[in-house]
Amino acid sequence: MIRIVIAEDQRLLLGALGSLLDLEEDMQVVGMARNGEELLKLVRDLRPDVCIMDIEMPVMSGLDAAEQLKNDSCKVIILTTFARSGYFERARKAGVSGYLLKDSPSEELANTIRVIMGGRRVYDPELIEISYSEDNPLTAREEEVLRLIAEGKNTQEIAKSLFITTGTVRNYVSVIFDKLQVSNRIEAITKFKEKGWFK
């Protein structure tokens, strides 16, 4: 019997997922959580074989929980609406066994669990396509400027750190906005993070 714990902050979906998997003859849902923190406690207490979790949850996200479970024997499946390469990259680095989108057919989830229990990984093809189709458009120097922006540094502080003029920093910022197709610093940082380009 494959023992499963599910973490999902939407109650209706949590209940539906639990009922769906309980219908499978070789599966049993042993615990349900509303966030990553509750999930970690359930994993410690119940020692399930598989954890299925959403990404965006209150208190602790699914990705944060997955990173904490990296060396645990419980196999992690991310089930989310977000086909973002940055999320996918982070999930892969956390060693998740599966990454599925919520619009996948319901029977696919049970099949995925069986494949993963057999020692293989399952990633939604759409994510693989997204993650390999986009390259970071910024040069190393532009990335350095964006990293300093992400650290909260202003134009003067960036200029001082990189030994360049404030005018040059402004030029870099404008090129970064242009390349990332954004209109401000927050959008630039967010997009760069979502794409998984921050090393």
C-alpha positions as CSV (number, residue, x, y, z in Angstrom):
1,M,0.0,0.0,0.0
2,I,1.4,3.4,-1.0
3,R,0.9,5.8,1.9
4,I,0.3,9.5,0.8
5,V,0.2,12.9,2.5
6,I,-1.3,15.8,0.6
7,A,-0.7,19.6,1.2
8,E,-3.1,22.0,-0.5
9,D,-4.5,25.3,0.9
10,Q,-7.7,25.1,-1.0
11,R,-10.0,22.9,1.1
12,L,-12.2,21.7,-1.8
13,L,-9.3,20.6,-3.9
14,L,-7.6,19.0,-0.9
15,G,-10.7,16.9,-0.1
16,A,-11.2,16.0,-3.8
17,L,-7.6,14.9,-4.2
18,G,-7.8,12.8,-1.1
19,S,-11.0,11.1,-2.2
20,L,-9.7,10.5,-5.7
21,L,-6.5,8.8,-4.5
22,D,-8.3,6.8,-1.8
23,L,-10.3,5.1,-4.6
24,E,-7.1,3.5,-5.9
25,E,-6.7,0.0,-4.6
26,D,-3.0,0.3,-3.9
27,M,-3.1,3.8,-2.3
28,Q,-4.1,5.3,1.0
29,V,-4.2,9.0,2.0
30,V,-2.9,9.0,5.6
31,G,-2.7,12.8,6.1
32,M,-3.8,16.2,4.8
33,A,-2.2,19.5,5.4
34,R,-3.1,23.1,4.5
35,N,0.5,24.4,4.2
36,G,4.1,23.3,4.0
37,E,4.7,23.5,7.8
38,E,1.8,21.2,8.6
39,L,3.0,18.8,5.9
40,L,6.5,18.6,7.4
41,K,5.0,17.7,10.8
42,L,2.8,15.0,9.1
43,V,5.8,13.6,7.3
44,R,7.8,13.3,10.6
45,D,4.8,11.7,12.4
46,L,3.4,9.4,9.7
47,R,6.4,8.6,7.5
48,P,4.5,8.4,4.2
49,D,5.9,7.1,0.9
50,V,4.7,10.1,-1.1
51,C,4.0,13.8,-0.4
52,I,1.9,15.7,-3.0
53,M,2.0,19.4,-2.5
54,D,1.0,22.7,-4.1
55,I,3.6,25.5,-4.4
56,E,1.8,28.6,-3.2
57,M,0.5,28.0,0.3
58,P,0.4,30.2,3.4
59,V,3.0,29.9,6.2
60,M,5.4,27.8,4.2
61,S,5.4,27.2,0.4
62,G,5.6,23.8,-1.2
63,L,9.0,24.6,-2.6
64,D,10.3,25.5,0.9
65,A,8.9,22.3,2.2
66,A,10.3,20.3,-0.7
67,E,13.8,21.7,0.0
68,Q,13.5,20.6,3.6
69,L,12.5,17.1,2.5
70,K,15.4,16.8,0.0
71,N,17.1,14.0,1.9
72,D,14.0,12.4,3.3
73,S,12.8,9.0,2.1
74,C,9.4,10.5,1.2
75,K,9.1,11.1,-2.5
76,V,7.8,14.6,-3.4
77,I,5.3,15.5,-6.2
78,I,4.6,19.1,-6.9
79,L,1.0,19.6,-8.2
80,T,0.5,23.2,-9.2
81,T,-1.2,25.6,-11.7
82,F,2.2,27.4,-12.2
83,A,4.2,26.4,-15.3
84,R,7.1,28.7,-14.4
85,S,10.6,27.7,-15.3
86,G,12.0,29.3,-12.1
87,Y,9.7,27.2,-9.9
88,F,10.5,24.1,-11.9
89,E,14.2,24.7,-11.7
90,R,14.0,25.2,-7.9
91,A,11.9,22.0,-7.6
92,R,14.4,20.0,-9.6
93,K,17.3,21.3,-7.4
94,A,15.2,20.2,-4.3
95,G,15.2,16.7,-5.8
96,V,11.4,16.4,-6.3
97,S,10.3,13.1,-8.0
98,G,7.4,14.7,-9.9
99,Y,6.1,18.0,-11.1
100,L,2.6,18.0,-12.6
101,L,0.2,20.8,-13.6
102,K,-3.3,20.8,-12.0
103,D,-5.0,20.7,-15.4
104,S,-3.5,17.2,-16.0
105,P,-6.1,14.3,-16.3
106,S,-6.9,12.9,-12.8
107,E,-5.8,9.3,-13.7
108,E,-2.4,10.7,-14.6
109,L,-1.7,11.5,-10.9
110,A,-2.2,7.9,-9.8
111,N,-0.1,6.6,-12.6
112,T,2.6,9.2,-11.8
113,I,2.6,8.0,-8.2
114,R,3.2,4.4,-9.3
115,V,6.0,5.4,-11.8
116,I,7.7,7.4,-9.1
117,M,7.4,4.6,-6.5
118,G,9.2,2.5,-9.2
119,G,12.2,4.9,-8.9
120,R,11.6,7.2,-11.9
121,R,10.9,10.9,-12.2
122,V,7.9,12.4,-13.9
123,Y,7.9,16.1,-15.1
124,D,5.1,17.7,-17.1
125,P,6.3,18.0,-20.8
126,E,5.2,21.6,-20.9
127,L,7.7,22.5,-18.1
128,I,10.6,20.8,-19.8
129,E,9.8,22.7,-23.0
130,I,9.6,26.1,-21.1
131,S,12.8,25.5,-19.1
132,Y,14.9,24.7,-22.2
133,S,13.4,27.3,-24.5
134,E,14.5,30.4,-22.7
135,D,17.9,31.6,-22.0
136,N,19.0,34.4,-19.7
137,P,19.3,37.5,-22.0
138,L,21.5,39.5,-19.6
139,T,25.3,39.8,-19.7
140,A,27.3,38.9,-16.6
141,R,27.7,42.6,-15.8
142,E,23.9,43.3,-16.2
143,E,23.2,40.4,-14.0
144,E,25.6,41.8,-11.4
145,V,23.7,45.1,-11.5
146,L,20.4,43.3,-11.1
147,R,21.7,41.3,-8.2
148,L,22.7,44.5,-6.4
149,I,19.3,46.0,-7.1
150,A,17.8,42.8,-5.6
151,E,19.9,43.3,-2.5
152,G,18.2,46.7,-2.1
153,K,21.1,48.9,-3.3
154,N,20.4,52.3,-4.9
155,T,22.0,53.7,-8.0
156,Q,24.8,55.4,-6.0
157,E,25.6,52.3,-4.0
158,I,25.7,50.2,-7.2
159,A,28.0,52.6,-8.9
160,K,30.3,52.6,-5.8
161,S,30.3,48.8,-5.6
162,L,31.2,48.3,-9.3
163,F,33.5,51.3,-9.6
164,I,31.4,52.9,-12.4
165,T,29.4,56.2,-12.7
166,T,25.8,56.6,-11.7
167,G,25.0,57.4,-15.4
168,T,26.5,54.0,-16.4
169,V,24.4,52.3,-13.8
170,R,21.2,54.0,-15.2
171,N,22.2,52.8,-18.7
172,Y,22.6,49.3,-17.4
173,V,19.2,49.5,-15.6
174,S,17.5,50.7,-18.8
175,V,19.0,47.9,-20.9
176,I,18.0,45.3,-18.2
177,F,14.3,46.6,-18.4
178,D,14.4,46.5,-22.1
179,K,15.8,43.0,-22.3
180,L,13.5,41.6,-19.7
181,Q,10.5,43.6,-21.1
182,V,9.6,45.1,-17.8
183,S,9.0,48.7,-16.6
184,N,10.5,48.8,-13.1
185,R,13.0,47.2,-10.7
186,I,10.5,45.1,-8.8
187,E,9.2,43.5,-12.1
188,A,12.8,42.9,-13.2
189,I,13.8,41.1,-10.0
190,T,10.5,39.1,-10.0
191,K,10.8,38.0,-13.6
192,F,14.5,37.1,-13.2
193,K,13.7,35.0,-10.1
194,E,10.7,33.3,-11.7
195,K,12.8,32.2,-14.7
196,G,15.3,30.7,-12.3
197,W,18.1,32.8,-13.7
198,F,19.6,33.9,-10.4
199,K,22.5,31.5,-9.8
